[in-house]
Amino acid sequence: MISRNQVKLIRSLQQKKFREEHGLFIVEGLRSIQEALRANASIESIFWTEAFSEKNSNHMNTISAVQNESILMAEMKQLSPSTTPPGVLAVCKIPIFDSPDMNRNFIYLDHISDPGNMGTILRTALWFGIHNIVLSEACIDPFNPKVVRGAMGAHFHISWIGTMPLPAFTDYTVLGADYRGNSILAVKKIPDKWVLVMGSEAHGISSDVHDELDQLIAIPKVGTGESLNVGVSMGILLHCLTT
């Protein structure tokens, strides 16, 4: 049976200050936990319900390789930040990243505050081989449970995520996604080393970041609609930049 202290600790990880204090974060769902296992992430413990075990019996061998415990659904609801818990929850150590690889390309996220967008962005960046993510100070914590759920295991494959001022990219071309920019399809030569800056859907790229941009790029509009989701936009731009 899970102890009261364990419940208190895991529930506290829904808040950033306690994630930072304990160096731990919550991972929910079979797919995300499988990615953590594949990546040999530092998993402290896994909790699962009998209903989950019965439905996913073929996956229980891998879960049992880590310290794990069967708990009641009522207890899972106490631990889980989700309205409808998926039935399996892990507590993982927040990775300590080495220095970023300054020979690879970067995504710079400016004021991305929506957890669903952040999760989508992390998944999409990895799909296109971008493993370095820079966050402005106003971004949502990437280890927020809703971000982790939306990223579907991306956290365990990112090489580096953290803060860094744009002026530090001295030999990079800094590209800003902006509807007023030149069409990405019209960019004749993609620079060898670039940073792609994505701003918030509500306010775009902030003025201080805008001053550091070398070039504005946009996605040409061929239909109707006011705007694109930031994660969708980034995916389109990355396709053009990397293929």
KOLLUMDREN-941979 format. One record per residue (C-alpha): x, y, z. Coordinates in steps of 0.1 Angstrom, whole numbers, padded with zeros to 4 digits, always signed. Example, Ala and Ser with C-alpha at 12.3 -4.5 7.8 and 13.67 -1.06 7.14 Angstrom:
2
+0123-0045+0078 +0137-0011+0071 
***
This chain:
243
+0000+0000+0000 +0013+0034-0009 +0023+0055+0021 +0009+0089+0030 +0043+0105+0026 +0046+0090-0010 +0012+0104-0019 +0022+0138-0005 +0055+0139-0024 +0040+0128-0057 +0011+0152-0055 +0035+0180-0048 +0053+0174-0081 +0023+0190-0099 +0039+0223-0088 +0071+0236-0103 +0087+0246-0071 +0085+0211-0057 +0097+0195-0089 +0128+0217-0087 +0132+0210-0050 +0131+0173-0053 +0145+0170-0089 +0116+0148-0099 +0087+0149-0123 +0056+0128-0131 +0052+0107-0162 +0018+0092-0171 +0007+0067-0197 +0021+0035-0211 +0037+0050-0242 +0056+0077-0223 +0068+0053-0197 +0080+0029-0224 +0100+0057-0239 +0116+0064-0205 +0125+0027-0202 +0140+0026-0237 +0161+0056-0230 +0173+0042-0197 +0159+0072-0179 +0163+0075-0141 +0129+0062-0130 +0123+0062-0092 +0091+0042-0092 +0061+0031-0112 +0026+0028-0099 -0002+0009-0117 -0037-0003-0111 -0050-0039-0115 -0072-0028-0143 -0042-0014-0162 -0023-0046-0155 -0051-0068-0169 -0054-0047-0200 -0017-0045-0206 -0004-0078-0193 +0021-0081-0222 +0039-0050-0210 +0041-0058-0173 +0075-0075-0176 +0092-0043-0186 +0075-0024-0159 +0084-0049-0133 +0121-0043-0141 +0118-0011-0121 +0106-0006-0086 +0069-0007-0090 +0037-0011-0069 +0001-0019-0076 -0023+0006-0061 -0061+0011-0060 -0077+0034-0086 -0088+0056-0057 -0051+0060-0048 -0041+0066-0084 -0066+0094-0086 -0049+0110-0056 -0015+0109-0074 -0025+0117-0109 -0028+0153-0122 -0052+0139-0149 -0090+0140-0147 -0091+0105-0161 -0058+0087-0150 -0045+0062-0176 -0037+0037-0148 +0000+0039-0148 +0023+0066-0134 +0060+0069-0130 +0082+0093-0110 +0114+0102-0128 +0144+0122-0121 +0147+0155-0140 +0177+0150-0163 +0208+0171-0157 +0218+0182-0192 +0254+0188-0203 +0263+0219-0224 +0244+0222-0256 +0260+0211-0289 +0269+0243-0306 +0273+0225-0339 +0237+0216-0343 +0205+0236-0349 +0182+0250-0322 +0146+0259-0316 +0141+0290-0294 +0107+0292-0277 +0096+0327-0268 +0067+0330-0242 +0052+0296-0250 +0028+0292-0221 +0003+0266-0232 +0013+0231-0220 -0003+0213-0250 +0016+0235-0274 +0048+0229-0255 +0043+0192-0256 +0036+0192-0293 +0066+0213-0300 +0090+0189-0282 +0076+0159-0301 +0077+0177-0334 +0113+0190-0329 +0125+0155-0323 +0107+0142-0354 +0128+0166-0375 +0160+0158-0357 +0162+0189-0335 +0175+0180-0301 +0184+0214-0286 +0156+0235-0272 +0160+0270-0258 +0133+0285-0235 +0127+0322-0227 +0122+0330-0191 +0084+0333-0196 +0079+0298-0210 +0060+0271-0192 +0081+0246-0173 +0088+0218-0197 +0084+0192-0169 +0048+0204-0161 +0027+0171-0161 +0005+0184-0190 +0035+0192-0211 +0050+0158-0203 +0018+0140-0213 +0016+0159-0246 +0052+0153-0254 +0046+0115-0254 +0081+0106-0242 +0101+0133-0261 +0117+0144-0228 +0138+0113-0227 +0154+0119-0261 +0161+0156-0260 +0198+0163-0258 +0195+0197-0241 +0168+0221-0229 +0174+0253-0210 +0178+0290-0212 +0204+0309-0234 +0204+0345-0247 +0201+0348-0285 +0233+0369-0287 +0252+0337-0277 +0245+0323-0311 +0273+0343-0328 +0278+0321-0358 +0241+0311-0363 +0214+0327-0385 +0185+0335-0363 +0152+0330-0381 +0120+0343-0367 +0086+0328-0376 +0063+0358-0384 +0034+0362-0409 +0050+0394-0421 +0082+0376-0431 +0094+0362-0465 +0078+0330-0476 +0099+0300-0464 +0094+0286-0499 +0112+0317-0513 +0143+0313-0491 +0169+0303-0517 +0197+0291-0494 +0191+0276-0460 +0219+0285-0437 +0241+0257-0424 +0235+0267-0387 +0203+0282-0377 +0181+0290-0347 +0143+0290-0354 +0124+0313-0330 +0088+0306-0323 +0066+0331-0305 +0033+0327-0287 +0001+0325-0307 -0014+0354-0288 +0014+0379-0290 +0040+0366-0315 +0077+0372-0310 +0084+0397-0282 +0101+0429-0290 +0134+0422-0273 +0138+0389-0291 +0127+0405-0324 +0156+0428-0322 +0180+0398-0323 +0165+0382-0355 +0185+0381-0387 +0155+0372-0409 +0117+0367-0407 +0102+0337-0424 +0065+0329-0430 +0043+0301-0442 +0024+0312-0473 -0014+0311-0469 -0034+0294-0496 -0067+0291-0479 -0087+0308-0452 -0083+0312-0415 -0067+0337-0391 -0036+0318-0380 -0019+0284-0375 -0013+0267-0342 +0023+0273-0331 +0032+0236-0331 +0018+0231-0365 +0036+0261-0378 +0069+0249-0364 +0064+0215-0380 +0059+0231-0415 +0089+0253-0411 +0111+0225-0399 +0101+0204-0429 +0112+0232-0452 +0144+0238-0432 +0155+0202-0429 +0145+0185-0461 
***
